[in-house]
Amino acid sequence: MSGKNTMTRDAMLFLPAKVVEGLLVIACSSLYTHIFTQGAVGTFGIVNTTVQFCYLVVAGWMANAATRYVGEEFRRDRASALFSTVSAIYLLICAAVAAVALCAAAVTRDPVWLGGACMFFSYTVFQILNSALIQLGRMRASISLSLFSAAGKLAIAYAIVHGASDYPSAAPAFIANTLADGLAGLGAVFALSIPTVARLRWFSRPLLHKFFAYGVPLMGVSIAVALLNMIDRYLVTGFFGKEAFAVYNQNNSIASGIFTMISVGIMRGVYPNVLRAWRDGGQAAAKPLLDQGVRLYLLIAVPAVAGLSAVALPMSRFLFAAGYDAGAPVIAYTALAMLFMGLTEYANKAYELEQSTIHVLQNSAAAAAIKVVCSVVLLKTLGFTGGALGSVVAFASYFIITAVRVRKRFIFRVPAKSLARILVCALLCGAAAFGCTLLPVNNLLRLVCAVAAGAAVYAVAIIASGEGRAEAQAVLKRLKR
């Protein structure tokens, strides 16, 4: 089977699973607004954002290095040295985080620090090991554990509050997230046979130095990317308070959840194949696969932006409790920002493959500075929705800066004809969806009609244009099997 066919097959395997996972994430965001008060939703959102920020800053360098080298280390010794080294680093990181959390909880007399630390421990182990599963081709294990984690965060929180409404504490959400990610992480430990191949005494100093050489420059990248992704949320909290943040964050989570589903679903099919091609044949073998991966991404992501922008208001009103629809524009802005973010990830692959991550740091730092300035200005000008518009400016700038600089090495190329077809078909999708939101029916029917009409129009248009014909045939072939 050719590299392109393998890559498309892997992406088509991941996408349906990521769709289900994305729907579970959206359902979880929706449920939390109905069972918790706005203050509790805001508290959980701030802690969850901080956990993700800390992961990127403290553990991201090691996670990226482990993902980069796990394939070749597995061929050498079943990744025994790698997993032993990662385990030791993980335990040291957790000890440091626990010490900080205990001190902060003692000083502030607020147990939220301890809840955040527990979420960090479970989130970190699952993220690292799930990436290893993907790189080693354990797709079914990765998919199953990801779905278990997403479903657990929904089911456990609901079970703890017994279906109550306006629950005043975010503690059930902390417990649900910790248990769901922790159990999924434990499943990944056994799926990778870590108990049989890893020992702390097998810690590898040469491998640690290799991790440092590749990953330490990415610490700066992680900080810059964390600021790019999250600084708007902290600024919204600072300018407008916890309740406004709850509205902003829940609407933001819809678009970010859907786009994470899309970009991760496709990237998990693309990057392992690109990396294998790079090891075997260098740029000549890897670049065509990268080009095809970007085209697949645009084929799905561009109509997603159009569709989400069209149905933002009825979607927000349907999913969330009363009052959250004030943040509906955030869905559209975040979708567009995430489109540019995904494109930048593909543009950065040239730097990552050549292990020249210092340039990623420079580009992301410049974009982070743009994000801070734009967010402050737009928040003061437009209110709390301006934070999401600042994300659009920042991620568009990040993509442009990266694309201009990385051209000296190589960058993906999408034929102009393909891009034009995708854009036109996506606009038709958005127009059809928006038209359905004006129907004189209740909010749920508007949303259902809009999603169905937008998807149908896009499918017909993209297949009729010839752009999506090969992908449609691949899906039909898979269904027949």
N, C-alpha and C positions, 0 to 999 in steps of 0.2 A: 504494500500500500504506500502511495507517495506521501511525502511529508505534509503537503497541503491537505490531502484527504484525511490523514490521521489527525491533523490539527482541527479541521472542521468537525470531524467525528467527536473529538474530545470536547470541543466547545459545545456541540449540540447535546452531549451527554450532561455537561454541567448546567447548561442554561435552564432546562426544565426544573432541575433540582433547586437552582438559585431562585427561580420564579416562586416556587413553593416557600423557600426560606424567606424571600422578600415579603411575601404575603403574610407570613407568620410575624415578621418584624413589624409590619404595618398594623397587624391585628393587636400586637402587644402595645404599640404606641397608642392605639385607639382605646384599648381596654384601660390603660393606666389613667387616661383622662376621665373615664367614667367611674372608676373605683377609688381614685385618690383626689384630694383637694388640689387646687392649682398650686398651692404652696408646696405640697408634698411632691407633686410632679416636677416643680421647679428644683427642689432639693435633689431629687434623684437625677435629674438631667445634668445639674452642675457636677455632681459626684461622678456620674458616668462619663461626662466629658473629661473630667480631670484624670480619671483612670486611663482613658485612651491617650491623653496627653502624656501622662507619666510613662505609659508603655512605649510610646514613640521615642521619648527622650532617654529613658533609663535602659530599656531592653531592646529597642528597635535595632540598634547596631548589631547586637548578637543574633537577633532573629533574621536579619537580612543576610548576615554572613553564613549562618547555618543553612539557610535556604539555598544560598549560592553554591555551597560545597557538599551538601548532603549526598547528591547523586554520585560524585566521584569517590567520596569517602565510603559509601555503601558498597561500591564495587571492590574497594580495597580490603575492608575488614568488617563488612556489614554495618559500617558507621559506628563501630564500637567506641573508638577514640572520640569521635564527634559527639555522640550522645553522652558520653562520660564527661566531656568538657562542658557541654551545654548544661548538663545537670548541675555541675558545681557552680557555674556562673549564675544559673537561675536561683539556686539556694542562697547565694551571697546577696543577690539583688533583693530577694524576698526578705532576708534578714534586715537589710538596710531600710527597706520600705516599712517593715514592721516597727523598727525602732523609731522612725520619724512619726509614724501614725500614733504609737503609744505616747510619745512625748506631747504631740499636738492634742491628743484626747485628754491627757492629764491637765494641760494648761488651759484649754478652752472648756473643759468639762462637757464636751460634745462627742457622743459615741459615733457620730457620722464618720469620723476619721477611721475608726476600726472597721466599719462596714465598707468603706472605700478600699481599705487595705486588703480585705478578704476578696473583694471583687477583682482587685489587681492581680492577686495570686492566681486565681482560677482563669481569668481572661488571658493572662500572659502565657501560661502553660498550654492552653488550647490553641492560641494563635500560632505559637512556634511549632508545635507538633503537627497541627493541621497543615501548615505549609510544607513540612517534611513529607507528610503523606502524599501530597499532590506531586511534589518533585520526584517521588519514588514510584509514581504511577498507581498508588492505592486509591483510585478515584471513588470506588464504592464506599470504602471506609470513611473517606473524607466527607462525602455527601451525607451518609447516614448520621455521622456525629454532628455535622453542622445543623441538620434538620432537628436532631434531638435537642441540641442546645437552644435553638430558636423556639421550639415548642415548649421546652421546659420553662423558659422565662415567662411565657404566657400562662401555662397551666399552674405552676407552683404559686405564683403571686395570687392568682384567682382563688386557689384553694386556701391559702393562708387567710385572706380577708373574708372568706365565705360569701363571696358575691356582694359584699357591702358597697355602698356608694359614699363618696366624700370621706374616705378613710384618711385620718389626719397625719399619719406617719408614713414615711417612705421605706421603713424597715422591711416590709414584705417584698418590695422590689429588690432591695439589696440581697436578701436571702435567696430569692428566686434566681437572680443573675449569678450569684456565687455558686449555688448548687448546680445549675444547668451547665455552666462552663466548666466547673470542676469535674463533674461526672463525664462530660464529653472529653475533657483532657485526660482523665483516667482511661477512658476507652482508647484514646490515641496512644497512650503509653503501652498498652497491651497489643494494639494493632501493629506497632513498630517493634514489638518484642524487646522493649528497652530493659525490662528486668533481667533478661538473659544475656544482654550484650553490653550493658553499661555498669561500671563500678566507679566510685569516686576516686579510687586509687589509680585508675587508668587515665586520669586527667592528663591531657597532652599539652605541654608548653609550646612545642612548635605549632600546633594547631591554634592555640590561643594567640600566638603572634600573627598567624595568618588571618585570624578573625579581626585582630586589631588593625592590621594593614588594610583590610577591605572595609571593615565596619566602622572604625573610629571616625573617618571623614563623614560617614553617614549619620553620626550623632548630631552634627551641625545640620545636616539635611533633615533629620527627624525633628529637630527643634523648629526649623523653618517651616516644614510641612505641617507640624502641629499648629503653629501660629496661623498658617494659611487656612487650615481646616477649622480652627476652633476659637481664634481670637475674637471673632464677631460675637460668639456666644457669651464670652466674659464681658465684652463691652456692652452688650444688650443688658446683661444683669446689672452692670455698674451704672448705666444711664437710666434704666427704666424699672429695675427691681425684679424680684424672683417670679412674680406672677406673669409679667410681660415676657420674661424669658421662657416660662412654661409654654406660652402660646407660640412664641418664635421657634423654640426647639422642637415641639411636636410637629409643626408644619414642615420644618426643615428636615425632620427625620423621614418624612414620606419620600421626598425627592432623593435624599441621600441614600435611603434604604433601597429604593428601586434602582438607582444608578450603581450602587455598590454591587447589587445583584447582577446587573448587566456587565459591568466592567470586570468584576472578579470572575463571573461565569465564563466570559470569553478569554480573559487573561490566563485562567487556569488551564484552558485548552491550548492557548497559544504559546506561553512562555516556556514550558518544559520542552516543547518541540523546537522552538527557536534556540534554546540553550543547547540541546543535543546537536542541532544542525551546526551551531557555532563551534562546538568541540570537534565535530567531524570534518567540517568543510570551511570554517571561517565565514567571513562576511558574504562571500558569494552564495553559500548555502543558506545562511540565516536570513538575509534581507528579503528574499521573495516570500518567506513565511511571515515575516514581520509586516510586509505590505498587505498580504492577505488577511492577517489578523486585524489590522486597522480598518480595512474595508468591512470585515464582519462586524466590528464594533460600531462603525458609522451606520451600517445597515439597520441596526437595532436601536442605537442611542439617539440618533437624530429624530426619528419619529416619536421616541419616548419624550423628548423635550417638547415637541409640538403638542403631543397628546396631553401631557401633564399641565402645560400652560393653558390649554383649552378647558380642562375640567378641574382646575385648581379649587375654585370656589365651591362647587357642589361636592367635591371630594372631601374638602375640609369640613363642610357642614355635616356630611354623612358620617365621617369617621370619628369626629371628636365631640366632646360635650359642648354645650352652649357657650359662646364667647370666643372659642378658639378660631372661628372663621375669620377673625380680624387679621390673622396671619396668613391667609390664603396666597397673597402675592409671593410670599417666601417660597412656596412650592415651585413656582415658575422660575424665579431667579436662581434658586439652588440647582434646579435641573440644568439650566444653561451653564452654570459654573462647573457642575460636575462633568458635563460634556467636555469642556476644555481641560479639566483635570485628567480625564481618561486619555485624551490625546497626548498630553504631556508625558504621561507614564510610558506611552509607546515611543515618544521621541527620546526619552531618557535611556532607552534600552541600549543604544549605541555606547553610551558612557558605562553602563552597567556591564555589558559584555566585555568591554575592554578594560574593566576594573579601574576606571578613571572617574571616581565618584566625587572628586573635589569640584568638578564643574557643575555637578548637580547641586552641591552646596551653594556655590556662588549664585546660580540662577534662582534657586528657591529662596535664598536670603533676600535677593532683590525683590522678588514677588511678595515675600512676607512684609517687607517695608511698605510696599505699595498697598497691601491689604490693610495695614494698620491705619495709614493716612486716609485712604478712601473710606474705610468703615467709620472712622470718627466723623469725617465731614458729612457722609450720607446719613448717619444716624441722627446727627443734629439737624439735618435738613429735612429728611423724609420720615423721621420716627423710627421705630424699631425694625420695620421692614427694610430700611436702608442698609442694615448689616448684610443682608443677602445680596443686595445689588453690589455692595463692595466686594463680595466674593466673586461676582462675575468679572469685574474689572481686574481683580488680582489674578484669577486663574487664566483669563485671556492673556494678560501680560506675561504670566509664567510660560504659557505655551509659545507665545511669539518670541520671547527671549531665548528659550531653549531651542526652538526650531532654527532661528538665525545662527546660533552658535554651533549647534551640532552638525550643521551641514558640512563642516570641514571634515567630519568623519563619514557619517552616512545618516540618512533619515528616511523614514518610510515615504512611499509615494503612492497616492491614490489617483488613478486616471481622472482627468477633469470630467469626462463623460459620465463616469460612475458617480462622482460627487454631485453633478448636476441632477442626475436621475433621482438620487436619494433625497436631495433637498426638495425637489418638486413634489415627489410622492409624499414626503413628510408634511409639506404644507397642505396638501390635499387631506391628509389624515387629520391634521389639526383643525382645518376648516369644517370637516364633517363632524368631528367631535364637538366643536364649539356650537355648531348649529343645533345639535341635540340638547345642549344645555339651555336653550331658549324655549324648549317645548313646554306647553302649559300643563305639566304633570308634576307629581311630587318629586322631591330631591333624589330619592333612590332611583326612580325610573329614569330621570334625566341622566344620572351617572351611568347606569347600565346601558342605556341607548347610546350615550356618547362613546363609551369604551368599545362597544360592539361595532358601531358605525365607523369609528376611527380606524380600528384594527382591520375591518373588512375592506375599507377603501384603500388603506395602505397595502394590504396583501394583493388586492387586484391590480393596483397601480404598479407596484414594484415588479410583480411577475409579468404583467403586460409590457412593461418597459424592457424586459429581458435581464434586468439587473439582479433580480432575486430568483431567477429560474433554477439555477443550480442548487441553491440552498433549499428551495421548495421541494425539488426532486430528492435531495438527501433526507429531508424530514419524512417525506412519503415513504421512501425506501425503509427508513428506520421503523416507521409505524407498521409497515407490512410485515417486518420481521417479528 
